[in-house]
Amino acid sequence: MVKVILEDVSKSFGSSKVVNDLNLTVNDKEFVTLLGPSGCGKTTTLRCIAGLETVDSGKIMVDDQVVNDKSPQDRDVAMVFQNYALYPFMTVRDNITFPLRIHKVPKDKVERKLRDVSEMLHITHLLPRKPKQLSGGEQQRVAVGRALVRDPKLFLLDEPFSNLDAKLRIETRSEIKSLQKGLGITTIFVTHDQAEAMALADRIAVMNQGSLQQIGTPDETYGKPANVMVAQFLGSPAMNVLNARFVKPDTIIIKDGVDVAVRRPEASKLASLSGVDEIRVGFRPEDAEFEIGGQDGIPAEVRVEEPSGTHMLLTLEASASLDQVKVVMPPGFAPRLGTKGRIRVREGKLNIFDAKSGDRVE
């Protein structure tokens, strides 16, 4: 069983603390994505696991063994880098087999592993070529092949799709997910692309400023974000978050006195905020609707229309707060700019956050 455990791991570069007391468990055969904005510490975390960076404090355990003092080659992990790091003077064949040859693996086993990996990745026809003769997607497959040929305990990927165009990214991530499930290799994948994380991961670990904000399944992190940062980082477009206050267990007030009645389960959440006045409320664009001439909900005015074919994305100005609010409507719904109406949030879809900490209120 290959399980990865990080206990209170910290890493600094000079006076800048990049990873801050990180606790994280990746289970056997699990696909976990480290997700967050640039500079949040996700790549540094991956490099610490691989042994390419030395932690300042804390423990890293792989397969129930502390690996803090082990060199990268002794950790039995394979890593695919953002730039693929292929040897330009070697053929694809030599790039893939290089890890085996330096460990003096018998030639017949090298050839067998090369055949298995190249067939699995559909790159057998590329074996005589050199990296400069390959497309970005082909180079990415070669980098994966070089990592997998060793039968590693742990598979680490650092934004391997960033150099691919949009269509190829979608195709390749499907192949990686299928490959990982078929091989059953414990995998940690770094990305700043939330759509990529949602599509690939068994669980997503959202990081910000070196700290873990939330870890959970894609449905958990998207549907019940732990705080405002997670709520607004996951989703495209992001969750709408408005400042508000509440005056009784079943009513919140958006700025300037606009009452928004809420029903269970939101009412029970508000009841737990005894003595608290200021809150923040959030809802996904697809969990709200804009009704022209409606009587209930948040008054708003159409500012921007963005048709996509499958839906119409409206940018609305909430007249009570002057905040920009995004709402997803059916295709063909195209009110004129300046049209006034009401935003109504579907029952059970309102998220409530503490105004000071930003944490979710359960």
Helices and strands as residue ranges (DSSP letters): E 4-13, E 16-26, E 31-35, H 42-50, E 57-62, E 65-66, G 72-74, E 77-80, H 92-102, H 107-120, G 124-126, G 131-133, H 136-148, E 154-158, H 166-183, E 186-191, H 194-200, E 203-208, E 211-216, H 218-223, H 228-233, E 240-248, E 251-254, G 255-257, E 258-261, H 266-271, E 278-283, G 285-287, E 288-292, E 298-307, E 312-318, E 324-329, E 340-345, E 351-354
